[in-house]
Structures are given as C-alpha cells and as structure tokens.
Amino acid sequence: MKLLLIEDDKELARTLKELLEEEGFVVSLALDGKRGLDKALTEEYELILIDYFLPSLTGLEVLKRIRQEGIKTPVIMLTVVDDTDRKVDCLSLGADDYITKPFHFKELLARIYAVLRRYKGLESSKIEVDGVLLDLESSKVFCEGKPVELTAGELRLLRYLFLNRGRFVSREELLEKALQSLEASGNVVEVLISRLRKKLGKDIIRSQKGLGYRVG
C-alpha cells in the first residue's frame, strides 16, 4: 500500500518512513506543506499522514485543500498539541483520525489499519482467501494454519492483491502502487508471483493475459 507522509521533522520523518517500509508499505515523503500538497494532488495514495505544524502550508491548510479538491483518501493528522478544539478542527475538515506526539509506532500502526479497515469496509485486520490468512496489522501470513515467511517484496505484493481481492490487477499497477520503493525493473512482478505460488499454493494467485493477477 502506498502512503504519503508529510512531516517536517527530518529525523522523525526518516524513522517513520523506515518503520512503515519494514511493515510493507510504500512511503512517499514530503518535508513541507506545499510539496506535500503537490504530491497529494498529483499522485494516488491509500492513506496520508499529515503533521499539523508544517512550513509553507500548515497541515490544516493541506487537509482543507485536499478535501476541497474532492480527494477522499483517508487522512491521519499528527501533532504535538493535545487540544480538543484542534482535534475538532481537523475532524470537521475531513481528517479520519488524529494522534498526539510523542506516540508509540505500534499505536500509529494500529490507527492506520483501523482507518484503512473503515475506508475499505473490512471488519477486521485479517483477510482469508483460499486457505491463506493475511493479518494486516501483524504482517503475518498463514497457509492452512501454518505460518509462512515472506520477503518484503512478497508481502507488499500479497497485501495489495488481498486488499483488492476479486478484481484483476495489472502488472503496471502492482509496480506503481505495491512495489514503488523496491527495485521494480525487469520481471520483478512475475518473479514475486512465482515465489508466492510456491509458498502458498499455485492456485492462490490467478492470472489472465491482458488483465493481470487476482486473488479470490
């Protein structure tokens, strides 16, 4: 899943980017409000994290512009100030959640998945398809009840296919939205699909020429 992180604290931004990528997310980073807004308006994301206090444009201004442009991507606001009026402002302008700094990464991750579940209509963080269970929050995968170890690339690809289960996803979409931060050249999608089939069963991922890949 592709996330946009708009955060001007370089050390925090770098840390969050690394931790989120370890969880299998594809993270695009902007260090000020203007650049963040430009990215939000020109690229597609599954979720946007916005710091409240930003240079060039405040986080609230970025959020307001995003919603004015009709972008419905879920947004979580980050701020150092735990203030009820500020929370109300964020939520009334279209934020989906709000978290106060400092926070534990596990809490942020839980809020991200909670927002994504609501946005995608999931009842829980666990998705099961043809005997394969993917826990979005823990990033653990089970095949017929047995744990399966996946690489970062395999996990990103499987996560995206599971979240889009029931429809064919093109190779280009997988490269752009699931594997953007990896070395996405050559036949990387085909290689990862082959590995997943070996680990999870050849029938877990279906393919059709001209349409792409699907699960479910």
Protein Blocks (a to p, Z undefined) as FASTA:
>chain_A
ZZddddfblklmmmmmmmmmmnopacdddfbfklmmmmmmmpccfbdcddfbdghiafkl
mmmmmmmnopabdcddddfbdcfklmmmmmmnopabdcdddddfklmmmmmmmmmmmmno
pabfbdceehiacdfklopaceehiacdddfklmmmmmmmmmmgoiacdfklmmmmmmmm
pccehjllmmmmmmmmmmnopklpccdehjlpaeZZ
